[in-house]
Amino acid sequence: MQCWIYKGNGREETYLYLAAEDDTGQVPDELLVAMGKLELVMQLELSPQRPLARASTEQVMHDLARKGYYLQMPPPDIPGQERVQ
């Protein structure tokens, strides 16, 4: 399954995965406003055998098929730990 991953200038470390390139038609308007201007980060071939760093591949594929998009939020802040950049 192909997906296109975008970052916005409105939310740091938040990524929007789309089922079709530049197809934000199924993304809620409020989310698009919060994301700000979208910039394509990469195109990726998803498969259950290819793990993602911060998301469940199966969940991403499920959401893309069902909703047309998946939102990856930043990792939670853990007191006493620095965030890796």
C-alpha positions in Angstrom: 0.0 0.0 0.0 1.4 3.4 -1.0 1.2 6.4 1.3 2.4 10.0 1.2 3.6 11.5 4.4 3.3 15.3 5.1 4.4 17.6 7.9 2.8 20.9 8.6 4.3 24.1 9.9 1.6 24.3 12.6 2.5 21.3 14.7 6.0 20.1 15.5 6.7 16.3 15.1 3.1 15.7 13.8 2.8 13.9 10.5 -0.2 13.3 8.2 -0.2 10.1 6.2 -2.4 10.2 3.1 -3.7 7.3 1.0 -3.3 9.4 -2.2 -0.8 12.1 -3.0 -2.2 15.6 -2.0 -5.6 14.1 -1.4 -6.8 15.9 1.8 -10.5 15.6 0.9 -11.2 13.2 3.8 -9.2 15.1 6.4 -11.3 17.2 8.8 -11.0 20.9 8.1 -10.0 21.6 11.8 -7.1 19.2 11.4 -5.9 20.8 8.2 -6.0 24.3 9.8 -4.1 23.0 12.9 -1.4 21.4 10.6 -0.8 24.6 8.7 0.9 24.5 5.3 1.6 20.9 4.4 5.0 19.8 3.0 5.6 16.3 1.5 8.2 14.5 3.5 8.2 11.2 1.7 6.3 8.6 -0.3 6.4 5.1 1.3 5.3 1.6 0.4 3.6 0.2 3.5 3.5 -3.5 4.3 3.0 -5.5 7.5 6.6 -6.7 7.3 8.0 -3.1 7.3 7.8 -1.6 10.7 7.5 2.2 11.2 9.4 4.1 13.9 6.6 5.7 15.8 3.4 4.0 14.6 1.9 0.6 14.1 2.1 -0.3 10.4 -1.2 -2.2 10.7 -3.0 0.7 12.3 -1.7 3.1 9.6 -2.8 0.8 6.8 -6.2 0.3 8.5 -6.8 4.0 8.9 -5.6 4.8 5.3 -8.0 2.2 3.9 -10.9 3.3 6.1 -10.5 7.0 6.5 -8.0 8.0 3.8 -5.5 9.4 6.3 -3.6 8.7 9.5 -2.3 11.3 12.0 1.0 10.6 13.7 1.3 12.7 16.9 4.5 13.6 18.6 5.8 11.2 21.3 4.7 12.1 24.8 7.1 14.0 27.0 8.6 11.8 29.7 9.8 13.7 32.7 13.6 13.3 33.1 14.2 12.3 29.5 15.3 14.4 26.7 13.5 14.1 23.4 15.7 12.7 20.6 15.9 15.0 17.6 
